[in-house]
Amino acid sequence: MVVLAASIITKTGKPLLSRQFVDMSRIRIEGLLAAFPKLVGSGKQHTYVETENVRYVYQPLESLFLLLVTNKQSNILEDLETLRLLSKLVPEYCQITLNTYEHQPLDEETVQRFAFDLLFAFDEVISFGHKDNVTLQQVKTYTEMDSHEEKLHKMIIQSKINDTKDVMKKKASEIDKDKVHKAREGGKSGFPGLGSISSGGMGGMGGFATETYDSESGMGGGSMGDHHDDMGAQSYDAPMPSRSDSGSRVMAAPKKGMVLGGKSGSTNKFLDSLKAEGEMLDNEPSPARGVASAAPVISVPEESVSIAIEEKLIVTLKKDGGLESMEVQGTMALEVMNEDDAFIHIHIEAGANKGFQFKTHPNIDKGLYSRNNTLGLKDPNRPFPAGSPLGVLKWRMQTNDESMVPLSINCWPSTSGNESYVSIEYEATNAFDLAGVIISVPLPLLRDAPVVNQVDGDFMYDPRKNALEWSIDLIDDTNRSGSLEFVVPAADVDVFFPIEVSFSSKKTFCDVKVVGVTNVEGGDAVKFAYSTGMMAGGYAVV
């Protein structure tokens, strides 16, 4: 009593899916299914038909047939019971997924769309040709593989991950506090002469003071005489003790930063070290009132106006060679930190820029831009928004000119015996120096890392991404071309694609630069910070 195959076919005998439960060649099963429509007579109500070798047990499903092919010794009653269960499974599985689509009858397209779901369900009902004692609900449970233990395990793992993240945040906070404490301790011990003052004035650093002072404080030249170096041991948060012979005091204000006065050489190093450790320092602290001859205040230079030009390069290269598409998207972003410097005009210079399309922000005066290459607001009495970057100019360019591609990648995979040999080479144009180049090559499922025979640069095998990452720190005139060769077990050549590439460059495709920033009213020049850069935003070989 063996079920040879469970199939769904059309009225003309075209097989849509078939699951064989015994060893059977494809030619034989196709022949058996093709012969079935000729054996079924029209107008008959039989649910089975026999030949010399096999028995067909079938049931119509709208425009299709659900068919069991069994041997003649099989129990017809058990076969009918199996057929009845399968006839319930087919519309059940198709209808579950069809709930997300428009309702349609059970037809050829529907069966093919959910063929694998049906095959998995058939396997739960029939095992090695014999029917298992299962119900419709049990089959659905088995195929869904909904395990309470698995859910519980995942919840436990997620809980451990969350706990680890909390511990990590606490450790990071403790490390940051420790760094700040060490930096402050280093600042105290690094200036042994903080309190030493010459008789003619403040020859060294007069100590740490906060931004606001008591109105009675008067620190004139020569008013502070022979004092000990214990000023360096004072806490930043505590009020400064009296250091004047006349009894005047400097009161500590709420913490906002530190004002450091004195020699610039060693103090700059101290400020730089604090800034490197993450300390936030006020750049322009307010001077103390009543200071007659104090040392100059040292501040960290930072321009109130900064302009950044950034380009994103989206390139798709063909694995057989050639360029499929290339697009350049650029943005000029303005950031104003001080509202007093927000009434400005940005003067730019642009080259020919053939093929580029430019677009200004809706609030930018387009007439002023087209006449004078100047970016300014339509309303001159209105300032640029302060505190966040604003894209004032955008551009875009699309091309199929392969000569404009800054970095070409060629991949040559070949199979010999049980191994696949992959040779990859890059070639960069002279127009750009590329930094941080990473070429990520997907790999087949591997048990061991690939064998790299030759590489220009460095490489790293990432088993999580299942990829080999080829990295070159900088591509310039010394290495405009390079290659990588590695060996993996035999695999299809399509496995090594798509190859993803990332890099950056200080140079941009669009010839546009900022030549100056001026005030709207007086036309005075405004100091500004300026940066340019390009990065690969979607660079792949497919």
One Martini backbone bead per residue (centre of mass of N, CA, C, O) as a GRO file, in nm:
protein
  542
    1MET     BB    1   0.080   0.048   0.031
    2VAL     BB    2   0.142   0.300  -0.206
    3VAL     BB    3   0.233   0.631  -0.260
    4LEU     BB    4   0.387   0.770  -0.527
    5ALA     BB    5   0.200   1.040  -0.585
    6ALA     BB    6   0.139   1.399  -0.552
    7SER     BB    7  -0.090   1.597  -0.754
    8ILE     BB    8  -0.124   1.889  -0.975
    9ILE     BB    9  -0.351   1.933  -1.247
   10THR     BB   10  -0.477   1.976  -1.540
   11LYS     BB   11  -0.713   1.889  -1.774
   12THR     BB   12  -0.459   1.840  -1.988
   13GLY     BB   13  -0.194   1.738  -1.797
   14LYS     BB   14  -0.055   1.970  -1.655
   15PRO     BB   15   0.197   2.008  -1.437
   16LEU     BB   16   0.233   2.195  -1.131
   17LEU     BB   17   0.264   1.960  -0.908
   18SER     BB   18   0.501   1.713  -0.755
   19ARG     BB   19   0.513   1.440  -0.511
   20GLN     BB   20   0.752   1.207  -0.442
   21PHE     BB   21   0.778   0.883  -0.236
   22VAL     BB   22   0.953   0.753  -0.458
   23ASP     BB   23   1.154   0.622  -0.675
   24MET     BB   24   1.146   0.848  -0.963
   25SER     BB   25   1.138   0.949  -1.264
   26ARG     BB   26   1.056   1.212  -1.459
   27ILE     BB   27   0.950   1.061  -1.708
   28ARG     BB   28   0.744   0.882  -1.563
   29ILE     BB   29   0.564   1.095  -1.423
   30GLU     BB   30   0.493   1.248  -1.682
   31GLY     BB   31   0.356   1.007  -1.819
   32LEU     BB   32   0.134   0.952  -1.606
   33LEU     BB   33   0.006   1.241  -1.615
   34ALA     BB   34  -0.052   1.247  -1.927
   35ALA     BB   35  -0.251   0.985  -1.922
   36PHE     BB   36  -0.497   1.063  -1.744
   37PRO     BB   37  -0.704   1.228  -1.928
   38LYS     BB   38  -0.759   0.971  -2.113
   39LEU     BB   39  -0.899   0.792  -1.871
   40VAL     BB   40  -1.107   1.011  -1.834
   41GLY     BB   41  -1.437   1.025  -1.836
   42SER     BB   42  -1.718   1.169  -1.930
   43GLY     BB   43  -1.969   1.186  -1.676
   44LYS     BB   44  -1.818   1.057  -1.444
   45GLN     BB   45  -1.809   0.955  -1.079
   46HIS     BB   46  -1.540   0.863  -1.044
   47THR     BB   47  -1.228   0.848  -0.820
   48TYR     BB   48  -1.106   0.622  -1.014
   49VAL     BB   49  -0.827   0.471  -1.200
   50GLU     BB   50  -0.701   0.196  -1.397
   51THR     BB   51  -0.418   0.007  -1.466
   52GLU     BB   52  -0.176  -0.227  -1.488
   53ASN     BB   53   0.011  -0.061  -1.256
   54VAL     BB   54  -0.193   0.173  -1.173
   55ARG     BB   55  -0.356   0.418  -0.957
   56TYR     BB   56  -0.611   0.668  -0.981
   57VAL     BB   57  -0.670   0.927  -0.741
   58TYR     BB   58  -0.938   1.168  -0.761
   59GLN     BB   59  -1.008   1.539  -0.757
   60PRO     BB   60  -1.181   1.805  -0.821
   61LEU     BB   61  -1.048   2.163  -0.861
   62GLU     BB   62  -1.226   2.299  -1.051
   63SER     BB   63  -0.975   2.331  -1.305
   64LEU     BB   64  -0.860   2.085  -1.141
   65PHE     BB   65  -0.637   1.817  -1.024
   66LEU     BB   66  -0.633   1.585  -0.762
   67LEU     BB   67  -0.356   1.347  -0.744
   68LEU     BB   68  -0.317   0.993  -0.695
   69VAL     BB   69  -0.040   0.767  -0.717
   70THR     BB   70  -0.077   0.416  -0.715
   71ASN     BB   71  -0.085   0.107  -0.638
   72LYS     BB   72  -0.290  -0.176  -0.665
   73GLN     BB   73  -0.236  -0.266  -0.349
   74SER     BB   74  -0.377  -0.038  -0.245
   75ASN     BB   75  -0.582   0.114  -0.021
   76ILE     BB   76  -0.864   0.280  -0.116
   77LEU     BB   77  -0.960   0.401   0.156
   78GLU     BB   78  -0.695   0.541   0.236
   79ASP     BB   79  -0.671   0.708  -0.022
   80LEU     BB   80  -0.933   0.870   0.017
   81GLU     BB   81  -0.848   0.996   0.287
   82THR     BB   82  -0.600   1.138   0.177
   83LEU     BB   83  -0.749   1.302  -0.040
   84ARG     BB   84  -0.936   1.459   0.152
   85LEU     BB   85  -0.710   1.608   0.308
   86LEU     BB   86  -0.575   1.745   0.063
   87SER     BB   87  -0.834   1.902  -0.033
   88LYS     BB   88  -0.819   2.088   0.227
   89LEU     BB   89  -0.529   2.207   0.201
   90VAL     BB   90  -0.520   2.365  -0.063
   91PRO     BB   91  -0.726   2.601   0.000
   92GLU     BB   92  -0.608   2.678   0.273
   93TYR     BB   93  -0.322   2.777   0.180
   94CYS     BB   94  -0.414   2.972  -0.041
   95GLN     BB   95  -0.613   3.149   0.133
   96ILE     BB   96  -0.419   3.264   0.340
   97THR     BB   97  -0.253   3.431   0.125
   98LEU     BB   98  -0.502   3.562  -0.031
   99ASN     BB   99  -0.584   3.782   0.180
  100THR     BB  100  -0.375   3.998   0.041
  101TYR     BB  101  -0.557   3.959  -0.195
  102GLU     BB  102  -0.752   3.914  -0.438
  103HIS     BB  103  -1.007   3.734  -0.504
  104GLN     BB  104  -0.957   3.395  -0.633
  105PRO     BB  105  -0.944   3.127  -0.795
  106LEU     BB  106  -0.840   2.804  -0.833
  107ASP     BB  107  -0.541   2.809  -1.010
  108GLU     BB  108  -0.249   2.796  -1.169
  109GLU     BB  109  -0.120   3.051  -1.042
  110THR     BB  110  -0.178   2.987  -0.743
  111VAL     BB  111  -0.025   2.718  -0.720
  112GLN     BB  112   0.255   2.827  -0.808
  113ARG     BB  113   0.284   3.040  -0.580
  114PHE     BB  114   0.222   2.786  -0.346
  115ALA     BB  115   0.396   2.523  -0.386
  116PHE     BB  116   0.576   2.491  -0.128
  117ASP     BB  117   0.353   2.483   0.081
  118LEU     BB  118   0.220   2.226  -0.032
  119LEU     BB  119   0.461   2.033  -0.014
  120PHE     BB  120   0.495   2.050   0.294
  121ALA     BB  121   0.209   1.941   0.354
  122PHE     BB  122   0.238   1.666   0.212
  123ASP     BB  123   0.472   1.565   0.398
  124GLU     BB  124   0.287   1.554   0.659
  125VAL     BB  125   0.086   1.328   0.541
  126ILE     BB  126   0.324   1.186   0.375
  127SER     BB  127   0.529   0.887   0.443
  128PHE     BB  128   0.671   0.677   0.237
  129GLY     BB  129   0.359   0.642   0.113
  130HIS     BB  130   0.224   0.700   0.395
  131LYS     BB  131  -0.017   0.774   0.613
  132ASP     BB  132  -0.057   1.001   0.851
  133ASN     BB  133  -0.185   1.068   1.182
  134VAL     BB  134  -0.345   1.353   1.083
  135THR     BB  135  -0.449   1.680   1.090
  136LEU     BB  136  -0.510   1.988   0.979
  137GLN     BB  137  -0.405   2.140   1.233
  138GLN     BB  138  -0.134   1.989   1.256
  139VAL     BB  139  -0.017   2.071   0.986
  140LYS     BB  140  -0.016   2.375   1.042
  141THR     BB  141   0.169   2.359   1.291
  142TYR     BB  142   0.415   2.224   1.155
  143THR     BB  143   0.462   2.441   0.926
  144GLU     BB  144   0.491   2.689   1.120
  145MET     BB  145   0.683   2.632   1.362
  146ASP     BB  146   0.549   2.692   1.652
  147SER     BB  147   0.756   2.771   1.930
  148HIS     BB  148   0.771   2.820   2.263
  149GLU     BB  149   1.070   2.766   2.322
  150GLU     BB  150   1.180   2.959   2.111
  151LYS     BB  151   1.056   3.216   2.221
  152LEU     BB  152   1.187   3.197   2.500
  153HIS     BB  153   1.478   3.200   2.401
  154LYS     BB  154   1.465   3.477   2.259
  155MET     BB  155   1.389   3.638   2.510
  156ILE     BB  156   1.645   3.574   2.669
  157ILE     BB  157   1.849   3.683   2.468
  158GLN     BB  158   1.733   3.974   2.459
  159SER     BB  159   1.774   4.028   2.760
  160LYS     BB  160   2.083   3.999   2.756
  161ILE     BB  161   2.134   4.224   2.554
  162ASN     BB  162   2.009   4.454   2.718
  163ASP     BB  163   2.192   4.421   2.965
  164THR     BB  164   2.457   4.470   2.813
  165LYS     BB  165   2.391   4.756   2.719
  166ASP     BB  166   2.363   4.879   3.000
  167VAL     BB  167   2.649   4.815   3.093
  168MET     BB  168   2.791   4.966   2.864
  169LYS     BB  169   2.682   5.248   2.935
  170LYS     BB  170   2.799   5.260   3.220
  171LYS     BB  171   3.095   5.222   3.142
  172ALA     BB  172   3.112   5.467   2.952
  173SER     BB  173   3.044   5.675   3.170
  174GLU     BB  174   3.282   5.608   3.357
  175ILE     BB  175   3.507   5.666   3.153
  176ASP     BB  176   3.436   5.962   3.101
  177LYS     BB  177   3.469   6.057   3.394
  178ASP     BB  178   3.764   5.963   3.421
  179LYS     BB  179   3.878   6.142   3.198
  180VAL     BB  180   3.797   6.414   3.321
  181HIS     BB  181   3.948   6.377   3.588
  182LYS     BB  182   4.232   6.338   3.464
  183ALA     BB  183   4.239   6.606   3.311
  184ARG     BB  184   4.216   6.785   3.563
  185GLU     BB  185   4.459   6.671   3.714
  186GLY     BB  186   4.658   6.739   3.485
  187GLY     BB  187   4.606   7.049   3.502
  188LYS     BB  188   4.712   7.087   3.790
  189SER     BB  189   5.004   6.940   3.754
  190GLY     BB  190   5.100   7.099   3.479
  191PHE     BB  191   5.104   7.391   3.670
  192PRO     BB  192   5.316   7.495   3.909
  193GLY     BB  193   5.283   7.832   3.840
  194LEU     BB  194   4.993   7.949   3.890
  195GLY     BB  195   5.054   8.147   4.158
  196SER     BB  196   5.278   8.301   4.021
  197ILE     BB  197   5.358   8.649   4.076
  198SER     BB  198   5.455   8.932   3.969
  199SER     BB  199   5.511   9.260   4.066
  200GLY     BB  200   5.410   9.378   3.768
  201GLY     BB  201   5.208   9.125   3.750
  202MET     BB  202   5.080   8.870   3.534
  203GLY     BB  203   5.306   8.642   3.431
  204GLY     BB  204   5.109   8.425   3.463
  205MET     BB  205   4.873   8.229   3.574
  206GLY     BB  206   4.595   8.332   3.777
  207GLY     BB  207   4.407   8.104   3.730
  208PHE     BB  208   4.095   7.980   3.788
  209ALA     BB  209   3.797   8.110   3.624
  210THR     BB  210   3.501   8.230   3.592
  211GLU     BB  211   3.283   8.424   3.397
  212THR     BB  212   3.192   8.553   3.668
  213TYR     BB  213   3.196   8.843   3.877
  214ASP     BB  214   3.260   9.040   4.126
  215SER     BB  215   3.221   9.381   4.166
  216GLU     BB  216   3.477   9.394   4.384
  217SER     BB  217   3.676   9.307   4.190
  218GLY     BB  218   4.047   9.365   4.190
  219MET     BB  219   4.310   9.296   3.941
  220GLY     BB  220   4.580   9.444   3.958
  221GLY     BB  221   4.879   9.536   3.907
  222GLY     BB  222   5.052   9.401   4.183
  223SER     BB  223   4.822   9.288   4.388
  224MET     BB  224   4.974   9.018   4.356
  225GLY     BB  225   5.193   8.842   4.526
  226ASP     BB  226   5.308   8.623   4.748
  227HIS     BB  227   5.224   8.301   4.645
  228HIS     BB  228   5.111   7.997   4.637
  229ASP     BB  229   5.051   7.679   4.460
  230ASP     BB  230   4.747   7.615   4.577
  231MET     BB  231   4.560   7.695   4.337
  232GLY     BB  232   4.573   7.422   4.184
  233ALA     BB  233   4.386   7.277   4.425
  234GLN     BB  234   4.136   7.398   4.329
  235SER     BB  235   3.817   7.391   4.271
  236TYR     BB  236   3.598   7.468   4.020
  237ASP     BB  237   3.332   7.487   4.213
  238ALA     BB  238   3.473   7.664   4.400
  239PRO     BB  239   3.540   7.936   4.557
  240MET     BB  240   3.757   8.184   4.548
  241PRO     BB  241   3.995   8.285   4.728
  242SER     BB  242   4.171   8.516   4.875
  243ARG     BB  243   4.444   8.721   4.689
  244SER     BB  244   4.420   9.004   4.802
  245ASP     BB  245   4.542   9.259   4.993
  246SER     BB  246   4.258   9.428   4.987
  247GLY     BB  247   4.018   9.185   4.990
  248SER     BB  248   3.942   9.105   4.728
  249ARG     BB  249   3.703   8.910   4.530
  250VAL     BB  250   3.637   8.596   4.357
  251MET     BB  251   3.349   8.470   4.236
  252ALA     BB  252   3.173   8.185   4.181
  253ALA     BB  253   3.010   8.060   3.919
  254PRO     BB  254   2.839   7.893   3.725
  255LYS     BB  255   2.893   7.633   3.529
  256LYS     BB  256   3.043   7.692   3.177
  257GLY     BB  257   3.359   7.699   3.226
  258MET     BB  258   3.687   7.826   3.124
  259VAL     BB  259   3.930   8.069   3.217
  260LEU     BB  260   4.235   8.121   3.047
  261GLY     BB  261   4.536   8.270   3.154
  262GLY     BB  262   4.829   8.351   2.961
  263LYS     BB  263   5.017   8.140   2.823
  264SER     BB  264   4.977   7.981   2.509
  265GLY     BB  265   5.134   7.722   2.474
  266SER     BB  266   5.048   7.531   2.719
  267THR     BB  267   4.741   7.594   2.712
  268ASN     BB  268   4.670   7.478   2.437
  269LYS     BB  269   4.738   7.189   2.515
  270PHE     BB  270   4.530   7.166   2.739
  271LEU     BB  271   4.280   7.225   2.567
  272ASP     BB  272   4.323   6.998   2.363
  273SER     BB  273   4.306   6.767   2.567
  274LEU     BB  274   4.019   6.827   2.662
  275LYS     BB  275   3.883   6.810   2.383
  276ALA     BB  276   3.973   6.512   2.325
  277GLU     BB  277   3.807   6.409   2.593
  278GLY     BB  278   3.515   6.592   2.568
  279GLU     BB  279   3.529   6.880   2.641
  280MET     BB  280   3.332   7.170   2.707
  281LEU     BB  281   3.422   7.486   2.566
  282ASP     BB  282   3.429   7.811   2.585
  283ASN     BB  283   3.534   8.034   2.338
  284GLU     BB  284   3.392   8.327   2.466
  285PRO     BB  285   3.455   8.450   2.741
  286SER     BB  286   3.383   8.660   2.980
  287PRO     BB  287   3.518   8.916   3.118
  288ALA     BB  288   3.636   9.069   3.380
  289ARG     BB  289   3.548   9.301   3.600
  290GLY     BB  290   3.810   9.528   3.674
  291VAL     BB  291   4.039   9.468   3.476
  292ALA     BB  292   4.339   9.617   3.402
  293SER     BB  293   4.593   9.378   3.373
  294ALA     BB  294   4.533   9.118   3.195
  295ALA     BB  295   4.552   8.838   3.054
  296PRO     BB  296   4.493   8.685   2.778
  297VAL     BB  297   4.236   8.524   2.625
  298ILE     BB  298   4.190   8.182   2.562
  299SER     BB  299   4.063   8.040   2.254
  300VAL     BB  300   3.877   7.838   2.055
  301PRO     BB  301   3.865   7.826   1.729
  302GLU     BB  302   3.539   7.922   1.580
  303GLU     BB  303   3.329   7.949   1.335
  304SER     BB  304   3.005   8.068   1.274
  305VAL     BB  305   3.061   7.996   0.970
  306SER     BB  306   2.960   7.710   0.771
  307ILE     BB  307   3.072   7.523   0.474
  308ALA     BB  308   2.939   7.238   0.288
  309ILE     BB  309   3.059   7.010   0.037
  310GLU     BB  310   2.857   6.741  -0.094
  311GLU     BB  311   2.899   6.412  -0.246
  312LYS     BB  312   2.710   6.158  -0.423
  313LEU     BB  313   2.790   5.832  -0.551
  314ILE     BB  314   2.613   5.655  -0.818
  315VAL     BB  315   2.710   5.320  -0.918
  316THR     BB  316   2.676   5.090  -1.210
  317LEU     BB  317   2.839   4.799  -1.286
  318LYS     BB  318   2.939   4.563  -1.506
  319LYS     BB  319   3.064   4.241  -1.497
  320ASP     BB  320   3.137   4.250  -1.824
  321GLY     BB  321   3.146   4.548  -1.859
  322GLY     BB  322   3.084   4.861  -1.799
  323LEU     BB  323   2.821   5.107  -1.790
  324GLU     BB  324   2.501   5.158  -1.659
  325SER     BB  325   2.529   5.385  -1.417
  326MET     BB  326   2.541   5.749  -1.327
  327GLU     BB  327   2.538   5.951  -1.018
  328VAL     BB  328   2.526   6.295  -0.903
  329GLN     BB  329   2.500   6.425  -0.563
  330GLY     BB  330   2.465   6.762  -0.444
  331THR     BB  331   2.566   6.979  -0.153
  332MET     BB  332   2.506   7.298   0.003
  333ALA     BB  333   2.590   7.372   0.341
  334LEU     BB  334   2.457   7.581   0.599
  335GLU     BB  335   2.608   7.706   0.915
  336VAL     BB  336   2.476   7.893   1.192
  337MET     BB  337   2.559   7.984   1.525
  338ASN     BB  338   2.511   8.299   1.496
  339GLU     BB  339   2.263   8.532   1.457
  340ASP     BB  340   2.446   8.782   1.386
  341ASP     BB  341   2.561   8.602   1.117
  342ALA     BB  342   2.280   8.557   0.930
  343PHE     BB  343   2.339   8.825   0.748
  344ILE     BB  344   2.408   8.688   0.438
  345HIS     BB  345   2.643   8.630   0.167
  346ILE     BB  346   2.713   8.392  -0.096
  347HIS     BB  347   3.009   8.346  -0.283
  348ILE     BB  348   3.047   8.201  -0.607
  349GLU     BB  349   3.213   7.951  -0.813
  350ALA     BB  350   3.176   7.832  -1.159
  351GLY     BB  351   3.195   7.620  -1.398
  352ALA     BB  352   3.074   7.453  -1.655
  353ASN     BB  353   2.922   7.189  -1.582
  354LYS     BB  354   2.846   6.953  -1.764
  355GLY     BB  355   2.518   6.815  -1.696
  356PHE     BB  356   2.430   7.000  -1.473
  357GLN     BB  357   2.182   7.043  -1.211
  358PHE     BB  358   2.039   7.324  -1.056
  359LYS     BB  359   1.921   7.397  -0.707
  360THR     BB  360   1.749   7.603  -0.503
  361HIS     BB  361   1.623   7.729  -0.247
  362PRO     BB  362   1.314   7.871  -0.208
  363ASN     BB  363   1.448   8.128  -0.032
  364ILE     BB  364   1.620   8.193  -0.266
  365ASP     BB  365   1.756   8.430  -0.476
  366LYS     BB  366   1.753   8.373  -0.813
  367GLY     BB  367   1.845   8.640  -0.935
  368LEU     BB  368   2.107   8.675  -0.773
  369TYR     BB  369   2.230   8.406  -0.867
  370SER     BB  370   2.225   8.451  -1.183
  371ARG     BB  371   2.391   8.724  -1.182
  372ASN     BB  372   2.625   8.679  -0.916
  373ASN     BB  373   2.667   8.416  -0.765
  374THR     BB  374   2.450   8.460  -0.519
  375LEU     BB  375   2.358   8.368  -0.186
  376GLY     BB  376   2.027   8.472  -0.092
  377LEU     BB  377   1.769   8.604   0.046
  378LYS     BB  378   1.479   8.749  -0.044
  379ASP     BB  379   1.486   8.857   0.250
  380PRO     BB  380   1.719   9.071   0.389
  381ASN     BB  381   1.572   9.081   0.690
  382ARG     BB  382   1.635   8.779   0.688
  383PRO     BB  383   1.762   8.514   0.846
  384PHE     BB  384   1.937   8.257   0.888
  385PRO     BB  385   1.927   7.970   1.026
  386ALA     BB  386   2.017   7.861   1.348
  387GLY     BB  387   2.193   7.547   1.449
  388SER     BB  388   2.148   7.434   1.145
  389PRO     BB  389   2.160   7.284   0.861
  390LEU     BB  390   2.143   7.427   0.516
  391GLY     BB  391   2.024   7.374   0.198
  392VAL     BB  392   2.106   7.601  -0.073
  393LEU     BB  393   2.244   7.381  -0.277
  394LYS     BB  394   2.180   7.181  -0.570
  395TRP     BB  395   2.292   6.880  -0.753
  396ARG     BB  396   2.287   6.704  -1.083
  397MET     BB  397   2.414   6.392  -1.245
  398GLN     BB  398   2.395   6.211  -1.560
  399THR     BB  399   2.565   5.910  -1.690
  400ASN     BB  400   2.743   5.687  -1.957
  401ASP     BB  401   3.038   5.770  -1.904
  402GLU     BB  402   3.311   5.575  -1.833
  403SER     BB  403   3.542   5.797  -1.795
  404MET     BB  404   3.405   5.915  -1.512
  405VAL     BB  405   3.495   5.683  -1.355
  406PRO     BB  406   3.701   5.658  -1.075
  407LEU     BB  407   3.630   5.331  -1.033
  408SER     BB  408   3.733   5.025  -1.159
  409ILE     BB  409   3.584   4.687  -1.178
  410ASN     BB  410   3.731   4.355  -1.210
  411CYS     BB  411   3.592   4.020  -1.249
  412TRP     BB  412   3.756   3.676  -1.248
  413PRO     BB  413   3.592   3.392  -1.251
  414SER     BB  414   3.703   3.044  -1.194
  415THR     BB  415   3.686   2.686  -1.269
  416SER     BB  416   3.890   2.417  -1.110
  417GLY     BB  417   3.747   2.162  -1.024
  418ASN     BB  418   3.719   2.223  -0.665
  419GLU     BB  419   3.787   2.527  -0.761
  420SER     BB  420   3.782   2.885  -0.717
  421TYR     BB  421   3.907   3.153  -0.915
  422VAL     BB  422   3.977   3.492  -0.807
  423SER     BB  423   4.004   3.798  -1.001
  424ILE     BB  424   4.083   4.133  -0.893
  425GLU     BB  425   4.054   4.468  -1.032
  426TYR     BB  426   4.178   4.801  -1.023
  427GLU     BB  427   4.095   5.139  -1.168
  428ALA     BB  428   4.218   5.467  -1.153
  429THR     BB  429   4.194   5.787  -1.190
  430ASN     BB  430   4.357   6.108  -1.194
  431ALA     BB  431   4.124   6.295  -1.065
  432PHE     BB  432   4.142   6.105  -0.799
  433ASP     BB  433   4.174   6.074  -0.447
  434LEU     BB  434   4.133   5.777  -0.260
  435ALA     BB  435   3.973   5.701   0.049
  436GLY     BB  436   3.883   5.426   0.212
  437VAL     BB  437   3.894   5.160   0.044
  438ILE     BB  438   3.617   4.923  -0.013
  439ILE     BB  439   3.600   4.579  -0.128
  440SER     BB  440   3.308   4.378  -0.149
  441VAL     BB  441   3.303   4.018  -0.160
  442PRO     BB  442   3.108   3.774  -0.220
  443LEU     BB  443   3.040   3.448  -0.078
  444PRO     BB  444   3.025   3.145  -0.020
  445LEU     BB  445   2.969   2.896   0.178
  446LEU     BB  446   3.196   2.865   0.454
  447ARG     BB  447   3.428   2.703   0.671
  448ASP     BB  448   3.667   2.865   0.557
  449ALA     BB  449   3.889   3.072   0.472
  450PRO     BB  450   4.017   3.220   0.223
  451VAL     BB  451   4.271   3.200  -0.021
  452VAL     BB  452   4.531   3.436  -0.042
  453ASN     BB  453   4.773   3.505  -0.292
  454GLN     BB  454   4.699   3.818  -0.366
  455VAL     BB  455   4.769   4.170  -0.249
  456ASP     BB  456   4.675   4.517  -0.267
  457GLY     BB  457   4.693   4.550   0.060
  458ASP     BB  458   4.407   4.462   0.239
  459PHE     BB  459   4.235   4.198   0.432
  460MET     BB  460   3.894   4.062   0.519
  461TYR     BB  461   3.710   3.812   0.681
  462ASP     BB  462   3.346   3.797   0.692
  463PRO     BB  463   3.130   3.566   0.826
  464ARG     BB  464   2.866   3.727   0.860
  465LYS     BB  465   2.864   3.842   0.554
  466ASN     BB  466   3.013   3.661   0.359
  467ALA     BB  467   3.298   3.830   0.311
  468LEU     BB  468   3.550   4.005   0.118
  469GLU     BB  469   3.767   4.263   0.233
  470TRP     BB  470   3.910   4.519   0.039
  471SER     BB  471   4.178   4.738   0.141
  472ILE     BB  472   4.254   5.093   0.077
  473ASP     BB  473   4.368   5.375   0.205
  474LEU     BB  474   4.519   5.490  -0.072
  475ILE     BB  475   4.455   5.646  -0.394
  476ASP     BB  476   4.715   5.731  -0.612
  477ASP     BB  477   4.995   5.775  -0.811
  478THR     BB  478   5.118   5.495  -0.680
  479ASN     BB  479   4.807   5.326  -0.709
  480ARG     BB  480   4.597   5.304  -0.973
  481SER     BB  481   4.654   4.991  -0.940
  482GLY     BB  482   4.511   4.658  -0.864
  483SER     BB  483   4.510   4.330  -0.687
  484LEU     BB  484   4.314   4.016  -0.638
  485GLU     BB  485   4.371   3.677  -0.504
  486PHE     BB  486   4.150   3.386  -0.473
  487VAL     BB  487   4.037   3.083  -0.293
  488VAL     BB  488   3.761   2.855  -0.341
  489PRO     BB  489   3.526   2.663  -0.352
  490ALA     BB  490   3.325   2.553  -0.571
  491ALA     BB  491   3.136   2.797  -0.770
  492ASP     BB  492   2.928   3.014  -0.875
  493VAL     BB  493   2.984   3.314  -1.036
  494ASP     BB  494   2.730   3.474  -0.911
  495VAL     BB  495   2.822   3.480  -0.608
  496PHE     BB  496   3.038   3.738  -0.658
  497PHE     BB  497   2.761   3.889  -0.669
  498PRO     BB  498   2.768   4.188  -0.564
  499ILE     BB  499   2.999   4.452  -0.570
  500GLU     BB  500   3.107   4.657  -0.307
  501VAL     BB  501   3.176   5.018  -0.279
  502SER     BB  502   3.400   5.231  -0.082
  503PHE     BB  503   3.456   5.595  -0.052
  504SER     BB  504   3.671   5.893  -0.052
  505SER     BB  505   3.685   6.260  -0.122
  506LYS     BB  506   3.792   6.600  -0.152
  507LYS     BB  507   3.687   6.584  -0.431
  508THR     BB  508   3.476   6.708  -0.690
  509PHE     BB  509   3.287   6.715  -0.974
  510CYS     BB  510   3.189   6.986  -0.909
  511ASP     BB  511   3.263   7.325  -1.013
  512VAL     BB  512   3.247   7.449  -0.689
  513LYS     BB  513   3.292   7.758  -0.494
  514VAL     BB  514   3.384   7.949  -0.217
  515VAL     BB  515   3.491   8.305  -0.198
  516GLY     BB  516   3.261   8.431   0.001
  517VAL     BB  517   3.149   8.629   0.294
  518THR     BB  518   2.881   8.864   0.358
  519ASN     BB  519   2.723   9.128   0.453
  520VAL     BB  520   2.430   9.279   0.376
  521GLU     BB  521   2.483   9.575   0.455
  522GLY     BB  522   2.812   9.644   0.444
  523GLY     BB  523   2.998   9.404   0.308
  524ASP     BB  524   3.147   9.252   0.507
  525ALA     BB  525   3.362   9.027   0.595
  526VAL     BB  526   3.326   8.673   0.669
  527LYS     BB  527   3.412   8.429   0.855
  528PHE     BB  528   3.484   8.086   0.736
  529ALA     BB  529   3.408   7.755   0.701
  530TYR     BB  530   3.556   7.496   0.478
  531SER     BB  531   3.421   7.208   0.288
  532THR     BB  532   3.503   6.904   0.103
  533GLY     BB  533   3.321   6.614  -0.050
  534MET     BB  534   3.329   6.259  -0.141
  535MET     BB  535   3.097   5.975  -0.180
  536ALA     BB  536   2.994   5.649  -0.174
  537GLY     BB  537   2.633   5.559  -0.203
  538GLY     BB  538   2.623   5.331  -0.466
  539TYR     BB  539   2.868   5.101  -0.530
  540ALA     BB  540   2.847   4.864  -0.805
  541VAL     BB  541   2.877   4.518  -0.917
  542VAL     BB  542   2.637   4.328  -1.145
   0.00000   0.00000   0.00000
